[in-house]
């Protein structure tokens, strides 16, 4: 039996923002800042976002401007484009 950590969000799917920070790393962060992370590529950021939001690609928003991982818990910036 393989143990897998459950997604951080227990409610219905939530919006996850992805984009690059000023250092070129990929960031994935839940809209309210409840979870997030830094990734070396876009594919891993999207994979994480899908896992955390319950496999809802329509709830992933890719930002065209820089995004920094915010650990303060405040809301993320307004989305620029959606990822399908």
Secondary structure, DSSP 4 states (H G I P E B T S, - for coil): ----PPPS--SS---EEEEE-TTS-EEEEETTSSSEEEESSHHHHHHHHHHHTTS-GGGEEE-SS------S-PPPPPP-EE--
